[in-house]
Amino acid sequence: MADFPEVREITSGPGFHWFGYYDKLQFDPGCRRVLGMEVDFEGRSPRGEDVIKVGMIDLEEGDRWIELGETRAWCWQQGCMLQWRPGSDREVVWNDREDGRFVCRVLDVESGERRTLSRAVYTLNPDGKTAVSADFRRIEHMRPGYGYAGVPDPNRDVLAPGDAGIWRVDLESGESDLIISIDQVAAIPYPHGDLSAAKHYFNHLLFNTDGSRFIFLHRWRFGDGGFHTRMMTAAPDGSDIRAVDEYGQTSHFIWRDPEHILAWSWHPSKESKFYLYRDGSDEVEVVGEGVMLVNGHCSYLPGSEWVLNDTYPTRDRRVQELYLYHVESGKRVELGEFGAPEGYDGEWRCDLHPRFSPDGRLVAIDSAHAGGRQIYLMDVGDIIEG
């Protein structure tokens, strides 16, 4: 048995708790308060009438749960885009549904002051001033489990709508502008086939480390078949759209710096691997060959010397692995193995989705290994500083 770091459960029943995706700011700048969501059921898809709680855990007050609000716009994989506003130790944001539309709540956790932006957000610029958003109605229609229930896609019969796509959102004024439309990107020639008969959508938006560009995945389906993907980037105003990976299989990714993207994908050089892509070029190299063997939710710890990653459950033991990969030495350090109970599959599975604190010392995960999803914490400081 490997000598894993100690793991602490920081939420508990009777409710179930989780945070969701791995590329959001779960910890406040002081590494004390950890965001999460609370739900009273598991094992089925969210419905429009389902309401869940939004809150934070105070690590210095016995992991006390502090309720902040609620939401009617969420999914099992990515929650409600709950996150700290970059650069702020007071404001958090999350998506909600109001009057038949998806909106964004902005809350000052100190004063209790709350305001509502007229459009839901997907990823926040590191400057904390703007965000970009996708059409969560269309995502839910095209890939249930990643959008939000409760509002149907008005373009469900349109292959490539011109009035949906990516919006830029001002986090102060709440004003938003459509900066990239789906039909605009669908018309960009694809070198591996004709996409005119496909049905298109956007998913998985993420700003780079200095806010100068963002990724979005252009995805499409032919009939009832599986989806195909090309990884695109654009400037914050939607200009200078570039195709970074056009081989159809881009999966989880993270920015290492303003120019480089680590992603699990397929490339003719080495087939399915983690690759480091350089935005705006054809440069690509394998990362973690022979060590980072399977797809996972990857991120760079501060300084980019370590990659934090997980795996899906192994087929034989239904175990999710958590580890650190040291880029320079190629060493892999195991952090834990977490069982995935039967029934946690498909849309309502409980991926670890590892997230780290701003100082890189703490790692939080979601796991159902003890019989229901909860949030767990571990200290990796001695490993990354050793």
N, C-alpha and C positions, 0 to 999 in steps of 0.2 A: 504494500500500500504506500502510495506516495505521501510525503510529508506536506500536506496542503496547509495554506494559511487558515487560521481560525475564521469561521463564518458566523455572523451574528444576524439573527432574525430581527428586523427593526419594525415590522408590522405584525399584527396577529389578528385572530378571529374575534368575533364571529364573521365579520366581513372578509372578503378577499381583496388583496391589494396588489397593484402593479404600476409600472411607469410606462412601459411601451418601448418605443424605438431608441436606438443606441446613439443617435447623432444629435440629441437635444441636451440643453443645460439642466440637469436634474438637481445639481447642487448649487447653493448660493455661493457667492465669491468667498465667503468666510469658511466654507466647507462644514457648516453647522446644520443647515436646514435642507432637507431632502424632499423633493416633491413626489407625490404619488396620487393614485386614484383608488377609490373604494367601491366595490360592487357587491351585491348580495346574492348573486347567482353565477353559475358557470355552465359550460357545456352546451350553449346554444348561441345563435347569432343575435346581436343586438336588434331590438325593434324600436320603432319610432317613439314609443311611449316610455322606453326605459330611461331612467334618470340615475346617474351615478354621482358619487361625491368626489370632490377635488380637495386635496389637502397637502400638508407637509409634516414631516417628522423632525422634531428637534432632537438632535443627537446628544445635546448636552443637558437635556432634561428627561433622561430615562426613555428616550425614543418616543416622546409624547406626540400623539397624532393631533394636529391642529386643523380643523375643517376650515376651508377657504371658500367653498361654493359648491356648485353642481353643474352638470352639463347633460344635454340631450344630443350631443354630437360627438360620437366616439366609436372606436372599433377596438377589437382585442389586440391587434398587432401594433398600432401606433397611438392608441389612446385618443386623446383630444388635442394633441400637439401641446400639451402642458409643458411649460418651460420658463426659466428665468429670462427676463429681458436682458440681453447682453449689456454688460457694464453696470448693471443695477443690482443692489442688494435689497431692494424694496419691492420691485414690480415683477409680477408673474403674469403670463398670458395663457389662455386656453380657448379652444373653440367651443361654441354652443349653438343652439338652434333657437330662433326667435321669429315669430310671425312668418313661418314658412320659408325662412332663409337661414343659411349658416353664417354666424357672426363670430367675432373674437372678443372675449372679455379681457380687460386689463385691470389688474388689482394691485393696489399698494398694500402689502401685507402688514405694514406698520400702522398706517392711518385708517385702513379699511375703505379708502376712496376707490370707487369702481367706475369704469366707463366701458362703453361698448363700441367696437369698430364694426362697420357695416359689412365687412367681408371676413370670412375665416382665413387664417394664415397657415402656411405650410412650413416655411423655414425663415428664420430671422437673419438679417444682415448683422455681422459682428459689430457694426457701429451702433446697433440698437435703435436706429432711426426708421428703418424700412423693413418690409418683409415681401416675400412673393407667395402667391397662392395658386393652387390648382382648383379644378372643378370637382369637389368631393361628390357631387351628384353623379357625375360621369364615371368617376373612379368606382363608386359603389355599383353602378350598372355594369361596368366592364370587368371589374375584378372584386366581387363581393368580399368584404372583410378588410378592405383598405380604405374605403370611403365611409360615408355615414348614412344610416337609415333615416327615413322620415321625410325626405324630399325627393321626388322622382326626377330623373334626368329629362329635361325638356327636349333634348336632342337624341333621345335613345334610338330613333330611326334614321339618324343622319350619320353618314360614314365619317365625315371630317367637318364638323361645324366651324363656322367662321366667327361665332360670337362666344366661344368658349376657349379656354386655354390657360394661360398664365397671366395673373394680374400682379402689378406692383402695388403695395399697400403702404401708406404713410402711417406709422405707428402713433403719431401725435394727432394729426387731423382726421385720420381714418379714411381719407380719400384714396380711391383705387382706380387704376387704369389697366385695361387689357393691353399687354405689351407683346405677347406672342399668341397667335391663334392656332388652333389645331390644324385648320386647313392650310395655313401658311407652312407649317413644318411637314405636313403630309405631302405637300407638293415638291419638297426638296428631293431631288433624285436619289434613289437608294441603289447602290451598286450591285446588290444581290437579287434584285427582282422588282417586279411591278407592284406597287402598293395601291393602285387606283381602286381595287375592289375590296380593300381591307377596311376595317373599322378601327379608328384611332383614338388614343387618349394619352394624357401625360400623367406621370407619377414620380415620386421620389425626387423632390427638389432639395438642393442643399447648396448654400453659399460656401465659397472658399474661405480661407483663413483670414484674408484681408478685405473681403466683401467686394472685390473687383469683378468677380464672375460667379455664376451659379450653374450647377448641374441640373438637368432634368432628363428623365427617361422618356423617350418617345416610344410608345408601345402600340401594337396593333394586333388584330386577330382577323383571320379569314374564316367566316362562318362560325362554327362551334369549336374550332381548333384552338390550340394553345397560343399564348401570346409570344410575340417576337419583340426585340428591343434594340434600339440604338441609343447610346449615351451621347447626349448633346450638352454643350455649354453655351452660355450667352452672357453678355454684359448686363448690369443691373437694370438698364432701360430696355432690354429685350433685343438690342442690336448685336451684330457680330456673332451670329449663331454658327457654331462649329460642331461637326460630327467627330467625336473622339473615338468611339468604338462602334463599328458598323457590322460586326459579325453576328449580331442577333441574340446574344446570350448574356449581356451584362446583368449582374446581380448586385450584391451588396458592395458598397463603395464608401470611401472617405477621402477627403482632401488631405494630403500631407503638408502642403504649403500652397501658395497662390497658383502654382503651375502644375503640380503633380497630383495624380489621383490613383489611389490604390483600389483595385476592384477585382472581384472574382468574376471571371469571364472565360470565353473560349477565343483562342487566337491560333492561327495556323502554325505558328512557330512551336508551341508546346501544348496545344489543345487546352484542356480545362485546368486553370491555375489561377493564383493571385498574380495580377500584373500591375506594374506601375506605369501609368500612361502620362505623357507630357501633353498638356492641353495645347492645341494649336499645332501639333506636329504628328508625325508617324512614329515617334519614339515610344518604345514599349519594352519593358524588361520584366522577367519573372522575379517575384519576391517569395522567399520561404520555400523554395523548391525542395521537395523531399521532407519538409517539416510542417508547413501549413498545407495540409493535404486535401482538405475539403472546404466547401463553402461555409462562410460564417459572417457574423456581424462585427466587422473590423473597425478599429479606430487607433489613431496614434496618441500615445500619452504625450504630455507636454515635453517639447524637445525633440520629438520624433525618433528617439532612440529605441523605443519599444512599441510593438503593436499588441493591442489587447484584442482578443478574439474568442469566439465560441464555436460550437458545432451544433448541428441538429442531432437529435437522438440517434445513437448507433443502432443499427438494425438488430443486432444480436441481443444487446442488454438494455436497450432504450435508455441510454445514458448520454447526457449532454456534457461535453467537455469544455472547460474554461482554461485558457492559458495566456501567457505572455510570450511574445517572440522578440528576441533581441536582434535588431537588424544587422548590426556590424558583425557579430559573432555567429549568427545563424542559430543560436541556442533557443530552445523552447523550454519554458518553465511552466509546469502544470500547476494550476490554481485550484482545481477541484473537479469532481464528477457529480452530476446532479441527475437523479432519476426522473424520467418523464413518465408518469403513471398512464396506464391505459385510459383512453378517452380524451387525452389532451392532444388532439390531432387536428389537422386541417386549419380552418379559420380560427378556431378557439384554442389552438395549441399555446403553450407558454414557453416561448423562446427566452433564453437568458438575457439577450440584448444588453451586454455589459456596458455600463457607463462609468466614467471616472470623475473624481473631484477635480477642481481647478488646479490643485497642487500635484495631482497625479498619484497621490498616496492611497486613496480610497477607491474601491470598486464596488458598485451596486449592481445587483442582478435581480431579475424576476425568476422565481422558480416555484414549481408545484410539487417538488419532491417529497414534502412532508404531508401531502394530502389536500392541498389547496394553494392557489397562487398567493405568494407573499413576497415582500422585498427583503433582500439579504445584503449584508455589508461585509467587506473584508478589507484589511490593511495590507497593501503590497509595498509599503515604503521601504522595508528592509531589502526587498528583492531589487527594486529599481535603483536603489542607492548603494547596493552592496558591490 
